[in-house]
Amino acid sequence: MTNETERRWNSDGKVTNNTGFAVYENALRAVAKERNVPLLDVEAFPTDLFNIVGRQKMDTLSKTKADGSIDVIHVNATGGMFIGVFIADNAKRLVPELAPYIQ
């Protein structure tokens, strides 16, 4: 499983991958491909989702820092449920044998 991307928005209103873990994520992808095992790419899946949902909605699902700014890494409880459902659905798709254990 890769890391979730930070939610940093470019001038076009799209999330860009700014996690700084590209080497790690690419290594995971390569190993999964080499060993022919499923990889839950939490960097790629949610990035697509964030871009569909948009910044305004995603900001409401993010934690707020002490200074009032939006935390671009961590989500609040509602955001956790939102992303969790998305990840669970993709896990069931990638590994159908897990479906009975994921609600």
Backbone as JSON Lines, residues from 0, in Angstrom:
{"i":0,"aa":"M","n":[0.85,-1.17,0.0],"ca":[0.0,0.0,0.0],"c":[0.9,1.23,0.0]}
{"i":1,"aa":"T","n":[0.61,2.15,-0.89],"ca":[1.38,3.39,-0.96],"c":[0.8,4.43,0.0]}
{"i":2,"aa":"N","n":[1.51,5.52,0.16],"ca":[1.03,6.63,0.99],"c":[-0.04,7.42,0.25]}
{"i":3,"aa":"E","n":[-0.93,7.99,1.03],"ca":[-1.91,8.91,0.46],"c":[-1.19,10.2,0.07]}
{"i":4,"aa":"T","n":[-1.63,10.82,-1.0],"ca":[-1.02,12.06,-1.44],"c":[-1.41,13.23,-0.54]}
{"i":5,"aa":"E","n":[-0.54,14.2,-0.46],"ca":[-0.91,15.46,0.18],"c":[-1.88,16.17,-0.75]}
{"i":6,"aa":"R","n":[-2.77,16.93,-0.17],"ca":[-3.74,17.63,-1.0],"c":[-3.25,19.05,-1.27]}
{"i":7,"aa":"R","n":[-2.32,19.16,-2.2],"ca":[-1.81,20.47,-2.63],"c":[-2.39,20.71,-4.02]}
{"i":8,"aa":"W","n":[-3.04,21.84,-4.15],"ca":[-3.8,22.13,-5.37],"c":[-3.0,23.07,-6.27]}
{"i":9,"aa":"N","n":[-2.97,22.77,-7.57],"ca":[-2.27,23.65,-8.51],"c":[-3.22,24.74,-9.01]}
{"i":10,"aa":"S","n":[-2.73,25.57,-9.89],"ca":[-3.53,26.71,-10.38],"c":[-4.73,26.27,-11.21]}
{"i":11,"aa":"D","n":[-4.72,25.02,-11.69],"ca":[-5.86,24.49,-12.44],"c":[-6.9,23.84,-11.54]}
{"i":12,"aa":"G","n":[-6.66,23.9,-10.21],"ca":[-7.6,23.31,-9.27],"c":[-7.5,21.81,-9.15]}
{"i":13,"aa":"K","n":[-6.34,21.25,-9.51],"ca":[-6.12,19.81,-9.43],"c":[-5.06,19.52,-8.37]}
{"i":14,"aa":"V","n":[-5.21,18.35,-7.73],"ca":[-4.22,17.91,-6.74],"c":[-2.99,17.42,-7.49]}
{"i":15,"aa":"T","n":[-1.82,17.79,-6.98],"ca":[-0.57,17.29,-7.53],"c":[0.09,16.41,-6.49]}
{"i":16,"aa":"N","n":[0.89,15.44,-6.92],"ca":[1.56,14.54,-5.98],"c":[2.77,15.25,-5.39]}
{"i":17,"aa":"N","n":[2.64,15.64,-4.14],"ca":[3.72,16.33,-3.45],"c":[4.16,15.59,-2.2]}
{"i":18,"aa":"T","n":[3.96,14.28,-2.16],"ca":[4.25,13.56,-0.93],"c":[5.74,13.49,-0.63]}
{"i":19,"aa":"G","n":[6.58,13.6,-1.63],"ca":[8.01,13.44,-1.4],"c":[8.41,11.98,-1.26]}
{"i":20,"aa":"F","n":[7.45,11.09,-1.47],"ca":[7.72,9.66,-1.33],"c":[7.73,8.96,-2.68]}
{"i":21,"aa":"A","n":[7.96,9.69,-3.75],"ca":[7.88,9.11,-5.1],"c":[8.8,7.91,-5.26]}
{"i":22,"aa":"V","n":[10.02,7.97,-4.72],"ca":[10.95,6.85,-4.85],"c":[10.38,5.62,-4.15]}
{"i":23,"aa":"Y","n":[9.85,5.82,-2.94],"ca":[9.24,4.74,-2.17],"c":[8.02,4.17,-2.9]}
{"i":24,"aa":"E","n":[7.15,5.06,-3.36],"ca":[5.93,4.61,-4.05],"c":[6.27,3.86,-5.33]}
{"i":25,"aa":"N","n":[7.22,4.36,-6.1],"ca":[7.61,3.69,-7.34],"c":[8.25,2.34,-7.06]}
{"i":26,"aa":"A","n":[9.02,2.24,-5.96],"ca":[9.6,0.95,-5.59],"c":[8.51,-0.06,-5.23]}
{"i":27,"aa":"L","n":[7.51,0.39,-4.5],"ca":[6.39,-0.5,-4.16],"c":[5.68,-0.98,-5.41]}
{"i":28,"aa":"R","n":[5.45,-0.08,-6.34],"ca":[4.77,-0.46,-7.59],"c":[5.6,-1.49,-8.36]}
{"i":29,"aa":"A","n":[6.91,-1.28,-8.4],"ca":[7.8,-2.19,-9.13],"c":[7.81,-3.58,-8.48]}
{"i":30,"aa":"V","n":[7.89,-3.63,-7.17],"ca":[7.91,-4.92,-6.46],"c":[6.58,-5.65,-6.65]}
{"i":31,"aa":"A","n":[5.48,-4.92,-6.54],"ca":[4.16,-5.55,-6.73],"c":[4.04,-6.12,-8.14]}
{"i":32,"aa":"K","n":[4.52,-5.38,-9.11],"ca":[4.46,-5.86,-10.49],"c":[5.36,-7.07,-10.68]}
{"i":33,"aa":"E","n":[6.59,-6.98,-10.15],"ca":[7.55,-8.07,-10.28],"c":[7.04,-9.36,-9.63]}
{"i":34,"aa":"R","n":[6.39,-9.22,-8.49],"ca":[5.9,-10.4,-7.76],"c":[4.46,-10.76,-8.11]}
{"i":35,"aa":"N","n":[3.87,-9.97,-8.98],"ca":[2.5,-10.2,-9.42],"c":[1.53,-10.27,-8.24]}
{"i":36,"aa":"V","n":[1.64,-9.26,-7.37],"ca":[0.74,-9.16,-6.22],"c":[-0.03,-7.84,-6.32]}
{"i":37,"aa":"P","n":[-1.23,-7.8,-5.77],"ca":[-2.01,-6.56,-5.82],"c":[-1.37,-5.47,-4.97]}
{"i":38,"aa":"L","n":[-1.51,-4.25,-5.41],"ca":[-1.02,-3.1,-4.66],"c":[-2.15,-2.1,-4.53]}
{"i":39,"aa":"L","n":[-2.47,-1.76,-3.32],"ca":[-3.47,-0.72,-3.08],"c":[-2.74,0.61,-3.18]}
{"i":40,"aa":"D","n":[-2.91,1.27,-4.31],"ca":[-2.19,2.51,-4.58],"c":[-2.98,3.68,-4.02]}
{"i":41,"aa":"V","n":[-2.76,3.93,-2.74],"ca":[-3.51,4.97,-2.02],"c":[-3.09,6.36,-2.48]}
{"i":42,"aa":"E","n":[-1.96,6.47,-3.13],"ca":[-1.55,7.77,-3.7],"c":[-2.37,8.06,-4.95]}
{"i":43,"aa":"A","n":[-2.53,7.07,-5.8],"ca":[-3.21,7.3,-7.08],"c":[-4.72,7.35,-6.94]}
{"i":44,"aa":"F","n":[-5.31,6.38,-6.24],"ca":[-6.78,6.34,-6.14],"c":[-7.35,7.62,-5.54]}
{"i":45,"aa":"P","n":[-6.93,8.0,-4.33],"ca":[-7.52,9.21,-3.76],"c":[-7.21,10.49,-4.54]}
{"i":46,"aa":"T","n":[-6.06,10.55,-5.19],"ca":[-5.77,11.75,-5.98],"c":[-6.84,11.95,-7.04]}
{"i":47,"aa":"D","n":[-7.21,10.87,-7.71],"ca":[-8.29,10.96,-8.7],"c":[-9.59,11.39,-8.03]}
{"i":48,"aa":"L","n":[-9.87,10.81,-6.87],"ca":[-11.09,11.15,-6.14],"c":[-11.08,12.62,-5.72]}
{"i":49,"aa":"F","n":[-9.95,13.09,-5.18],"ca":[-9.85,14.49,-4.75],"c":[-10.12,15.43,-5.92]}
{"i":50,"aa":"N","n":[-9.59,15.07,-7.09],"ca":[-9.78,15.92,-8.26],"c":[-11.24,15.94,-8.72]}
{"i":51,"aa":"I","n":[-11.94,14.85,-8.54],"ca":[-13.36,14.8,-8.88],"c":[-14.17,15.62,-7.89]}
{"i":52,"aa":"V","n":[-13.89,15.45,-6.61],"ca":[-14.64,16.12,-5.54],"c":[-14.35,17.61,-5.51]}
{"i":53,"aa":"G","n":[-13.08,17.97,-5.69],"ca":[-12.68,19.37,-5.7],"c":[-12.2,19.89,-4.35]}
{"i":54,"aa":"R","n":[-11.5,20.99,-4.43],"ca":[-10.84,21.56,-3.26],"c":[-11.82,21.98,-2.17]}
{"i":55,"aa":"Q","n":[-12.87,22.66,-2.53],"ca":[-13.79,23.19,-1.52],"c":[-14.36,22.06,-0.66]}
{"i":56,"aa":"K","n":[-14.81,20.99,-1.28],"ca":[-15.36,19.85,-0.52],"c":[-14.27,19.16,0.27]}
{"i":57,"aa":"M","n":[-13.09,18.97,-0.34],"ca":[-12.01,18.28,0.37],"c":[-11.54,19.09,1.57]}
{"i":58,"aa":"D","n":[-11.57,20.41,1.47],"ca":[-11.18,21.23,2.63],"c":[-12.1,20.98,3.82]}
{"i":59,"aa":"T","n":[-13.38,20.69,3.56],"ca":[-14.31,20.42,4.67],"c":[-14.05,19.06,5.29]}
{"i":60,"aa":"L","n":[-13.31,18.19,4.6],"ca":[-12.99,16.86,5.1],"c":[-11.6,16.79,5.71]}
{"i":61,"aa":"S","n":[-10.9,17.92,5.74],"ca":[-9.54,17.99,6.25],"c":[-9.52,18.5,7.68]}
{"i":62,"aa":"K","n":[-8.47,18.12,8.4],"ca":[-8.28,18.69,9.73],"c":[-7.88,20.15,9.57]}
{"i":63,"aa":"T","n":[-8.13,20.92,10.61],"ca":[-7.73,22.32,10.63],"c":[-6.6,22.46,11.64]}
{"i":64,"aa":"K","n":[-5.54,23.16,11.24],"ca":[-4.4,23.39,12.13],"c":[-4.76,24.43,13.19]}
{"i":65,"aa":"A","n":[-3.93,24.52,14.21],"ca":[-4.16,25.47,15.31],"c":[-4.27,26.91,14.81]}
{"i":66,"aa":"D","n":[-3.55,27.22,13.73],"ca":[-3.58,28.59,13.19],"c":[-4.78,28.83,12.27]}
{"i":67,"aa":"G","n":[-5.64,27.8,12.11],"ca":[-6.83,27.94,11.28],"c":[-6.65,27.51,9.84]}
{"i":68,"aa":"S","n":[-5.42,27.19,9.44],"ca":[-5.19,26.76,8.06],"c":[-5.57,25.29,7.89]}
{"i":69,"aa":"I","n":[-5.76,24.91,6.64],"ca":[-6.14,23.54,6.31],"c":[-4.92,22.63,6.35]}
{"i":70,"aa":"D","n":[-5.06,21.49,7.02],"ca":[-4.02,20.46,7.06],"c":[-4.13,19.67,5.75]}
{"i":71,"aa":"V","n":[-3.12,19.75,4.9],"ca":[-3.18,19.11,3.58],"c":[-2.79,17.64,3.62]}
{"i":72,"aa":"I","n":[-2.45,17.15,4.8],"ca":[-2.04,15.75,4.93],"c":[-3.11,14.92,5.63]}
{"i":73,"aa":"H","n":[-3.64,15.43,6.72],"ca":[-4.56,14.66,7.56],"c":[-6.01,15.06,7.34]}
{"i":74,"aa":"V","n":[-6.88,14.07,7.38],"ca":[-8.31,14.33,7.26],"c":[-8.96,14.26,8.63]}
{"i":75,"aa":"N","n":[-10.14,14.85,8.73],"ca":[-10.91,14.76,9.97],"c":[-11.68,13.43,9.98]}
{"i":76,"aa":"A","n":[-12.52,13.22,11.0],"ca":[-13.25,11.95,11.11],"c":[-14.14,11.69,9.89]}
{"i":77,"aa":"T","n":[-14.82,12.71,9.43],"ca":[-15.68,12.55,8.25],"c":[-14.84,12.24,7.02]}
{"i":78,"aa":"G","n":[-13.71,12.93,6.89],"ca":[-12.8,12.66,5.78],"c":[-12.25,11.25,5.83]}
{"i":79,"aa":"G","n":[-11.98,10.76,7.05],"ca":[-11.49,9.39,7.21],"c":[-12.51,8.37,6.73]}
{"i":80,"aa":"M","n":[-13.77,8.62,7.04],"ca":[-14.83,7.72,6.57],"c":[-14.95,7.79,5.04]}
{"i":81,"aa":"F","n":[-14.89,8.98,4.5],"ca":[-14.99,9.2,3.06],"c":[-13.88,8.46,2.32]}
{"i":82,"aa":"I","n":[-12.65,8.66,2.76],"ca":[-11.51,8.02,2.11],"c":[-11.5,6.53,2.42]}
{"i":83,"aa":"G","n":[-11.88,6.17,3.65],"ca":[-11.91,4.76,4.04],"c":[-12.83,3.93,3.16]}
{"i":84,"aa":"V","n":[-14.01,4.46,2.86],"ca":[-14.95,3.75,1.98],"c":[-14.33,3.58,0.6]}
{"i":85,"aa":"F","n":[-13.7,4.62,0.11],"ca":[-13.06,4.58,-1.19],"c":[-11.95,3.51,-1.21]}
{"i":86,"aa":"I","n":[-11.13,3.48,-0.16],"ca":[-10.04,2.5,-0.07],"c":[-10.6,1.09,0.07]}
{"i":87,"aa":"A","n":[-11.62,0.92,0.92],"ca":[-12.22,-0.41,1.11],"c":[-12.8,-0.94,-0.2]}
{"i":88,"aa":"D","n":[-13.49,-0.09,-0.93],"ca":[-14.05,-0.52,-2.22],"c":[-12.96,-0.96,-3.18]}
{"i":89,"aa":"N","n":[-11.85,-0.23,-3.21],"ca":[-10.75,-0.59,-4.1],"c":[-10.04,-1.84,-3.62]}
{"i":90,"aa":"A","n":[-9.94,-2.04,-2.31],"ca":[-9.34,-3.27,-1.78],"c":[-10.17,-4.48,-2.19]}
{"i":91,"aa":"K","n":[-11.5,-4.36,-2.12],"ca":[-12.37,-5.46,-2.54],"c":[-12.23,-5.74,-4.04]}
{"i":92,"aa":"R","n":[-12.04,-4.69,-4.8],"ca":[-11.87,-4.86,-6.25],"c":[-10.54,-5.54,-6.56]}
{"i":93,"aa":"L","n":[-9.49,-5.14,-5.85],"ca":[-8.16,-5.69,-6.11],"c":[-8.01,-7.13,-5.61]}
{"i":94,"aa":"V","n":[-8.62,-7.41,-4.46],"ca":[-8.51,-8.73,-3.84],"c":[-9.92,-9.2,-3.49]}
{"i":95,"aa":"P","n":[-10.64,-9.74,-4.45],"ca":[-12.03,-10.12,-4.22],"c":[-12.23,-11.06,-3.03]}
{"i":96,"aa":"E","n":[-11.2,-11.85,-2.71],"ca":[-11.31,-12.77,-1.57],"c":[-11.49,-12.04,-0.25]}
{"i":97,"aa":"L","n":[-11.12,-10.77,-0.2],"ca":[-11.28,-9.97,1.02],"c":[-12.7,-9.43,1.18]}
{"i":98,"aa":"A","n":[-13.46,-9.42,0.12],"ca":[-14.79,-8.79,0.14],"c":[-15.67,-9.22,1.31]}
{"i":99,"aa":"P","n":[-15.71,-10.51,1.68],"ca":[-16.57,-10.89,2.8],"c":[-16.14,-10.27,4.14]}
{"i":100,"aa":"Y","n":[-14.91,-9.81,4.22],"ca":[-14.38,-9.27,5.47],"c":[-14.41,-7.75,5.53]}
{"i":101,"aa":"I","n":[-14.81,-7.12,4.43],"ca":[-14.84,-5.66,4.36],"c":[-16.28,-5.2,4.2]}
{"i":102,"aa":"Q","n":[-16.71,-4.35,5.12],"ca":[-18.09,-3.84,5.04],"c":[-18.1,-2.45,4.46]}
